[in-house]
Structures are given as structure tokens and as C-alpha cells.
Amino acid sequence: MKLNGMKNSTVGKAIWTMAGILLLAGCGYRLEGGGYLYEGVTRVGVEVFENNSGQTRAGIDFTNELIREIQEETDTQVMDPADAPRRIKGIVKAITFSTQSRSSTETVVERRVTAVVEVQLLDIDGDILWSVNNFSSSESFLVGEDNVNDDSNINEAIAVIAQRVAERIVSQMMANF
């Protein structure tokens, strides 16, 4: 008798688990990712960001991160901008540096890099469907020995900013914000 009771208990738990999953699915709950980038945009081309900063690879870094984020988090297909019905244009307007902390009046220990970008989603006629201006993000990095900026630390901080900006841009486009 106990064996049947245990068996029924296990079956009951399985039924309740399945009911919970179906209930969540029926309520529109879904895991992160999926959906189109912006109101039915199924295909989009991403142009290489124009780079108005002194950081030589910034435009490419921001472009690559935006493409990666669109591919990983949406159902929108990324394609060649020349063939795409919609396209994204971006500009890295500025990348600036400021002192974050010092160990003495002459020795900087940590600096902050801030990037400012502009992004537009355009239709086939070049009309703006969605845009954001002066979108900024910052990241701190450690300064190398002898108070000299370490290029690898700077590049790593810019890569973190590019990833963060791409995540926020895609999220805002999907929410039509």
C-alpha cells in the first residue's frame, strides 16, 4: 500500500509541475531573449559605427557588440546593410577620460572612461523609426605603473562599455522606449 501511495505522490508532483509550467507559458511568461528588435523588424543591417573619438577601434567594437546582442537576444536576422529593409547607423561621438582616484597628488591609480554614442534605426527610405542621442556609459580602469595609461586596460574598459551600450540599446528598441 505504501508503495502505491508513494507512486501516486510522485505522479501528483509531476502533474502539478507540468500544470505550473503550462500556466506560466499560458500567461506569456518566457525566458530572456526572443522577439523582434523593433515592431516587426525581421531583418536589419548594422552599419559600422562612425568613430569621432580618438580610440581607433571604437567604431568597430560598438558595431560588433550591437550585432552580437541582436543575434543573441532577438529573432531579428542581421544581414548586409546594403540588402536590408531596415538598417542601424551609429556614431561614437566621444570617448573621454577622467581621474577616478589617486594615491597622491601626482599619482593617478584609477581612471574612468566614458563613451557617448548616437544610434538610429532607419527604414528603407532613410526615415528614422527609432533613435537615441547622447547615450552614455562609463567604466573605470586601473592605471599602469609610473602613472601611465595601460592600453590593454583602456581597451578592456571600452569593450565593457560597448557591451553594456549594446544591451541597453537592444532592450530599449525591443520595448520601443
Backbone hydrogen bonds in HBPLUS format (Angstrom, degrees):
<---DONOR---> <-ACCEPTOR-->    atom                        ^
c    i                          cat <-CA-CA->   ^        H-A-AA   ^      H-
h    n   atom  resd res      DA  || num        DHA   H-A  angle D-A-AA Bond
n    s   type  num  typ     dist DA aas  dist angle  dist       angle   num
A0005-GLY N   A0001-MET O   3.07 MM   4  6.40 156.4  2.12 150.5 157.5     1
A0006-MET N   A0002-LYS O   2.86 MM   4  6.13 157.0  1.91 153.9 159.6     2
A0007-LYS N   A0003-LEU O   2.87 MM   4  6.07 155.5  1.93 146.8 154.4     3
A0008-ASN N   A0004-ASN O   2.81 MM   4  5.99 163.3  1.84 151.3 155.4     4
A0009-SER N   A0005-GLY O   2.95 MM   4  6.06 148.3  2.05 139.2 148.2     5
A0010-THR N   A0006-MET O   2.98 MM   4  6.24 155.0  2.05 147.7 153.2     6
A0011-VAL N   A0007-LYS O   2.96 MM   4  6.23 163.3  1.99 152.3 157.0     7
A0012-GLY N   A0008-ASN O   2.80 MM   4  5.92 152.7  1.87 142.8 151.1     8
A0013-LYS N   A0009-SER O   2.94 MM   4  6.21 153.5  2.01 144.9 151.4     9
A0014-ALA N   A0010-THR O   3.02 MM   4  6.28 157.5  2.07 147.6 153.7    10
A0015-ILE N   A0011-VAL O   2.92 MM   4  6.19 155.0  1.99 149.6 156.4    11
A0016-TRP N   A0012-GLY O   2.96 MM   4  6.22 162.2  2.00 150.6 155.0    12
A0017-THR N   A0013-LYS O   2.87 MM   4  6.06 153.9  1.94 148.3 155.9    13
A0018-MET N   A0014-ALA O   2.94 MM   4  6.16 165.7  1.97 150.1 153.5    14
A0019-ALA N   A0015-ILE O   2.88 MM   4  6.08 157.2  1.93 148.1 155.1    15
A0020-GLY N   A0016-TRP O   2.93 MM   4  6.11 153.8  2.00 143.5 150.3    16
A0021-ILE N   A0017-THR O   3.00 MM   4  6.32 157.4  2.05 151.1 157.0    17
A0022-LEU N   A0018-MET O   2.89 MM   4  6.13 166.7  1.91 155.0 158.4    18
A0023-LEU N   A0019-ALA O   2.86 MM   4  5.99 152.3  1.94 145.6 153.7    19
A0024-LEU N   A0020-GLY O   2.98 MM   4  6.21 162.1  2.01 149.5 153.5    20
A0025-ALA N   A0021-ILE O   2.94 MM   4  6.18 159.5  1.98 150.1 156.2    21
A0026-GLY N   A0022-LEU O   2.83 MM   4  5.96 152.7  1.90 145.2 153.0    22
A0027-CYS N   A0023-LEU O   3.04 MM   4  6.25 132.4  2.28 141.5 153.4    23
A0027-CYS N   A0024-LEU O   3.23 MM   3  5.19 134.3  2.46  93.7 105.7    24
A0029-TYR N   A0024-LEU O   3.16 MM   5  5.47 141.8  2.32 174.0 163.1    25
A0028-GLY N   A0025-ALA O   3.25 MM   3  5.53 163.0  2.28 108.8 112.7    26
A0034-GLY N   A0073-GLU O   2.91 MM  39  5.75 129.3  2.17 105.9 121.3    27
A0075-ASP N   A0035-GLY O   2.67 MM  40  5.25 161.0  1.71 141.3 144.0    28
A0041-VAL N   A0038-TYR O   2.67 MM   3  5.33 142.6  1.81 137.2 149.7    29
A0077-GLN N   A0042-THR O   2.74 MM  35  6.03 167.9  1.75 150.1 146.0    30
A0044-VAL N   A0077-GLN O   2.87 MM  33  6.27 155.2  1.93 165.8 171.3    31
A0079-MET N   A0044-VAL O   2.83 MM  35  5.97 157.1  1.88 143.9 149.5    32
A0045-GLY N   A0086-ARG O   2.92 MM  41  6.34 151.8  2.00 139.2 147.4    33
A0088-ILE N   A0045-GLY O   2.71 MM  43  6.19 150.7  1.80 159.0 169.3    34
A0047-GLU N   A0088-ILE O   2.95 MM  41  6.07 164.2  1.97 166.0 168.9    35
A0050-GLU N   A0090-GLY O   2.85 MM  40  6.25 153.5  1.92 154.0 146.7    36
A0092-VAL N   A0050-GLU O   2.74 MM  42  6.11 167.1  1.75 169.6 171.0    37
A0052-ASN N   A0092-VAL O   2.87 MM  40  5.76 161.5  1.90 154.6 160.9    38
A0058-ALA N   A0055-GLN O   3.22 MM   3  5.60 165.4  2.24 118.1 122.6    39
A0061-ASP N   A0057-ARG O   2.91 MM   4  6.09 165.1  1.93 162.4 167.5    40
A0062-PHE N   A0058-ALA O   2.98 MM   4  6.15 169.1  1.99 159.0 160.4    41
A0063-THR N   A0059-GLY O   3.08 MM   4  6.17 155.2  2.14 141.0 148.3    42
A0064-ASN N   A0060-ILE O   2.89 MM   4  6.04 172.8  1.89 157.7 159.3    43
A0065-GLU N   A0061-ASP O   3.08 MM   4  6.22 160.6  2.12 148.2 153.4    44
A0066-LEU N   A0062-PHE O   3.08 MM   4  6.19 153.8  2.15 142.1 149.0    45
A0067-ILE N   A0063-THR O   2.98 MM   4  6.26 163.1  2.01 157.4 161.8    46
A0068-ARG N   A0064-ASN O   2.95 MM   4  6.12 165.1  1.98 148.7 153.1    47
A0069-GLU N   A0065-GLU O   2.95 MM   4  6.08 160.0  2.00 145.8 151.0    48
A0070-ILE N   A0066-LEU O   2.98 MM   4  6.18 161.2  2.02 151.2 155.9    49
A0071-GLN N   A0067-ILE O   2.98 MM   4  6.17 165.7  2.00 155.3 159.2    50
A0072-GLU N   A0068-ARG O   2.92 MM   4  6.07 153.6  1.99 149.1 156.5    51
A0073-GLU N   A0069-GLU O   2.93 MM   4  5.79 153.8  2.00 148.1 154.0    52
A0074-THR N   A0070-ILE O   3.08 MM   4  5.42 138.6  2.25 139.8 142.9    53
A0083-ASP N   A0080-ASP O   2.97 MM   3  5.54 145.7  2.09 117.6 126.7    54
A0087-ARG N   A0122-LEU O   3.03 MM  35  5.32 156.8  2.08 141.3 148.4    55
A0122-LEU N   A0087-ARG O   2.76 MM  35  5.32 175.1  1.77 166.8 168.2    56
A0089-LYS N   A0120-GLN O   2.91 MM  31  5.27 155.7  1.97 149.2 157.1    57
A0120-GLN N   A0089-LYS O   2.83 MM  31  5.27 157.2  1.88 158.4 163.0    58
A0091-ILE N   A0118-GLU O   2.83 MM  27  5.16 149.2  1.92 149.8 155.9    59
A0118-GLU N   A0091-ILE O   2.91 MM  27  5.16 145.6  2.03 144.1 153.7    60
A0093-LYS N   A0116-VAL O   2.75 MM  23  5.47 128.9  2.01 143.2 158.8    61
A0094-ALA N   A0116-VAL O   3.33 MM  22  5.26 154.7  2.39 137.3 139.1    62
A0116-VAL N   A0094-ALA O   2.87 MM  22  5.26 155.2  1.93 156.3 157.9    63
A0096-THR N   A0114-THR O   2.86 MM  18  5.28 157.0  1.91 152.0 156.8    64
A0114-THR N   A0096-THR O   2.86 MM  18  5.28 157.9  1.91 149.1 155.5    65
A0098-SER N   A0112-ARG O   2.87 MM  14  5.22 145.3  1.99 146.1 156.1    66
A0112-ARG N   A0098-SER O   2.77 MM  14  5.22 162.7  1.80 152.2 157.2    67
A0100-GLN N   A0110-GLU O   2.77 MM  10  5.16 155.9  1.83 139.9 140.1    68
A0101-SER N   A0110-GLU O   3.05 MM   9  5.07 156.4  2.10 134.1 133.0    69
A0109-VAL N   A0101-SER O   2.92 MM   8  5.65 162.5  1.95 136.3 141.6    70
A0110-GLU N   A0101-SER O   3.23 MM   9  5.07 169.1  2.25 133.2 132.9    71
A0103-SER N   A0107-THR O   2.96 MM   4  5.66 152.1  2.04 149.1 158.1    72
A0143-VAL N   A0109-VAL O   2.89 MM  34  5.31 170.4  1.90 136.7 137.7    73
A0111-ARG N   A0141-PHE O   2.90 MM  30  5.53 163.0  1.93 165.4 168.5    74
A0141-PHE N   A0111-ARG O   2.82 MM  30  5.53 152.8  1.89 158.5 164.2    75
A0113-VAL N   A0139-GLU O   2.86 MM  26  5.54 170.7  1.86 163.2 161.6    76
A0139-GLU N   A0113-VAL O   2.95 MM  26  5.54 148.3  2.05 152.5 162.7    77
A0115-ALA N   A0137-SER O   2.95 MM  22  5.66 162.4  1.98 168.0 169.8    78
A0137-SER N   A0115-ALA O   3.12 MM  22  5.66 145.3  2.25 149.4 159.0    79
A0117-VAL N   A0135-PHE O   2.79 MM  18  5.19 164.1  1.82 147.9 152.0    80
A0135-PHE N   A0117-VAL O   2.94 MM  18  5.19 155.2  2.01 165.2 158.0    81
A0119-VAL N   A0132-VAL O   3.01 MM  13  5.45 158.2  2.06 151.5 158.6    82
A0132-VAL N   A0119-VAL O   2.93 MM  13  5.45 148.5  2.03 155.6 160.9    83
A0121-LEU N   A0130-TRP O   2.77 MM   9  5.10 165.4  1.79 156.4 156.6    84
A0129-LEU N   A0121-LEU O   2.73 MM   8  5.50 167.7  1.74 161.5 165.4    85
A0130-TRP N   A0121-LEU O   3.40 MM   9  5.10 155.1  2.47 134.2 136.1    86
A0123-ASP N   A0127-ASP O   2.87 MM   4  5.44 156.4  1.93 151.1 158.2    87
A0126-GLY N   A0123-ASP O   2.95 MM   3  5.27 162.9  1.98 114.8 120.1    88
A0144-GLY N   A0148-VAL O   2.88 MM   4  5.28 124.7  2.19 151.7 158.8    89
A0148-VAL N   A0145-GLU O   3.40 MM   3  6.16 153.6  2.48 119.0 122.6    90
A0153-ASN N   A0150-ASP O   2.98 MM   3  5.34 120.9  2.34 107.5 122.1    91
A0154-ILE N   A0150-ASP O   3.01 MM   4  6.35 155.7  2.07 154.5 162.4    92
A0155-ASN N   A0151-ASP O   2.82 MM   4  6.02 167.4  1.84 154.0 157.2    93
A0156-GLU N   A0152-SER O   2.94 MM   4  6.03 153.7  2.01 141.4 148.7    94
A0157-ALA N   A0153-ASN O   2.99 MM   4  6.16 156.1  2.05 142.6 148.8    95
A0158-ILE N   A0154-ILE O   2.95 MM   4  6.24 157.2  2.00 152.8 159.2    96
A0159-ALA N   A0155-ASN O   2.92 MM   4  6.12 151.2  2.00 143.8 152.0    97
A0160-VAL N   A0156-GLU O   3.00 MM   4  6.29 152.3  2.08 146.7 153.6    98
A0161-ILE N   A0157-ALA O   3.01 MM   4  6.30 156.6  2.07 145.6 152.1    99
A0162-ALA N   A0158-ILE O   2.84 MM   4  6.07 160.7  1.88 151.2 156.4   100
A0163-GLN N   A0159-ALA O   3.03 MM   4  6.23 158.0  2.08 146.3 151.5   101
A0164-ARG N   A0160-VAL O   2.96 MM   4  6.17 164.5  1.99 150.1 154.6   102
A0165-VAL N   A0161-ILE O   2.80 MM   4  5.97 164.0  1.83 157.9 162.2   103
A0166-ALA N   A0162-ALA O   2.98 MM   4  6.11 161.4  2.02 144.6 149.9   104
A0167-GLU N   A0163-GLN O   3.00 MM   4  6.25 161.4  2.04 151.8 156.5   105
A0168-ARG N   A0164-ARG O   3.03 MM   4  6.26 163.5  2.06 150.1 154.3   106
A0169-ILE N   A0165-VAL O   2.83 MM   4  5.99 160.5  1.87 155.9 161.6   107
A0170-VAL N   A0166-ALA O   2.99 MM   4  6.09 174.2  1.99 153.8 155.6   108
A0171-SER N   A0167-GLU O   3.02 MM   4  6.10 159.9  2.06 144.3 150.7   109
A0172-GLN N   A0168-ARG O   2.92 MM   4  6.07 158.0  1.97 145.6 151.4   110
A0173-MET N   A0169-ILE O   2.85 MM   4  6.09 158.4  1.89 154.4 160.8   111
A0174-MET N   A0170-VAL O   2.93 MM   4  6.07 166.1  1.95 153.2 156.8   112
A0175-ALA N   A0171-SER O   3.07 MM   4  6.24 144.0  2.21 139.7 149.4   113
A0177-PHE N   A0172-GLN O   2.88 MM   5  5.06 172.2  1.89 152.0 153.8   114
A0176-ASN N   A0173-MET O   2.95 MM   3  4.81 149.7  2.05  98.4 108.0   115
